[in-house]
Amino acid sequence: MPSAYYLDELSLEQTASRTFLVDDAAINAFADVSTDHNPVHVDEAFALASPFKGRIAHGMLMGAYISATLAGELPGQGAIYVSQSLNFKRAVRPGDEATVIVTITAIDAKSGHVTLSTVVKVRNKTFVDGSAVVIAPKRPA
């Protein structure tokens, strides 16, 4: 698979996916980069007393994994984020494998905007869904 698609190479229903291991290192690195040290993410004792009964990954870590899939797979390198909606359905936990699936649902050739459905699945169940709009790179003249 190429590392980037030009706008004219994209088609409706085109899809790509990536799988990420949501381990302690990823959660702690995200907490450090984002400065979000909510104890439900980083403190097992605190999280055990929460409604989740254990630590959960940051929801926006899933957003970052979606971003990585858009930039690395479809449309790929050079894509520019315009917007993202996220609906959190279930909590992702340390040790989960999260599979991001992006599917093109609309292409505006004039603006270069590409709309994609975005889904994060764990154990074949949807944990996060939404949509993203990116600007796909145009072929050089």
Secondary structure by P-SEA (a helix, b strand, c coil): cccccccccccccccccccccccaaaaaaaaaaacccccccccaaaaaaccccbbbccaaaaaaaaaaaaacccccccccccbbbbbbcccccccbbbbbbbbbccccccccbbbbbbbbbcccccccccbbbbbcccccc
